[in-house]
């Protein structure tokens, strides 16, 4: 039987009609415990360990990311925590230098202390820039592509091809791209991770995370054991919301991609914009690799406005359509200031070295009418 293509997978993946009632949409199983046929004879035992609604979500995630194992978590950070725990202690990570501030905080302030993990932050968008950082105890290369917030692109296949004969895991945070635009497991990554809160959820109404593993059964068993032991699971209702949201992922991402591109083009021509970061622009330094490994470029656009912090605040105060808020990937347009908001936990000197300046803003372009989005940006820029 021929496998469904992506647009069909998001709708039909993970379940068929309910066998008991014929319901087209699967029911939400809220029970915390399940009847056993006899002691130890059961399919479901306790909802922390396994839940029918979560099973459907995890089957769906496996299909759309083309992996063998998938685990849904209570948040993206819970997923990162579990994955780093699964690799033990006293090891070394090579990590993208401009990752999400929460990831860096977890690595620097928690994992380095509790598990004696050493982290080398490297610009992985530069070819082979990671090789000189390999150590005897390196266990994983952690990359975000596109990265948060500078939208750097890492060549997944190029790194994967050079790790084939090693025990080093290649981990890809695919949150910014979504499985619609990029599927790193098909390009050689070992593990894909998402903050499901973002594009997978798509409506800014749930918190979630997930891990999808290409084919490593031993790693999958460790993740499953740790998740059950710690209890970092999503609720059945959040699983239902994610299943429901993923059904519209394709149509949402089509509009996010289109609007993101239009906003990036508009801002790149505006005299008050110093720099636009968007891998879909042909003059972007990441364009060639992005075009090769992505089918679309997403709705995240980062910009640097030619003004000071007072000008930035004036711009934000006069901006309609966009809501000043953390997070991204929802149907509504959001905007945030990384230096003060999502990356505030990173030392200022590190932010400055990375290029996360006071003039940097990250836009999550929603699916509103593009004319309204651009008019709003234009009016707010005029008052600076």
Helices and strands as residue ranges (DSSP letters): H 6-12, H 52-65, E 69-73, H 76-86, E 92-96, H 101-105, I 106-111, H 112-114, E 118-122, G 131-133, E 138-144, H 156-161, E 169-173, H 178-181, G 184-187, E 191-195, E 209-213, H 217-230, H 236-246, H 249-268, E 273-277, H 287-293, E 300-305, H 309-317, E 323-324, E 334-336, H 348-354, E 360-364, H 370-382
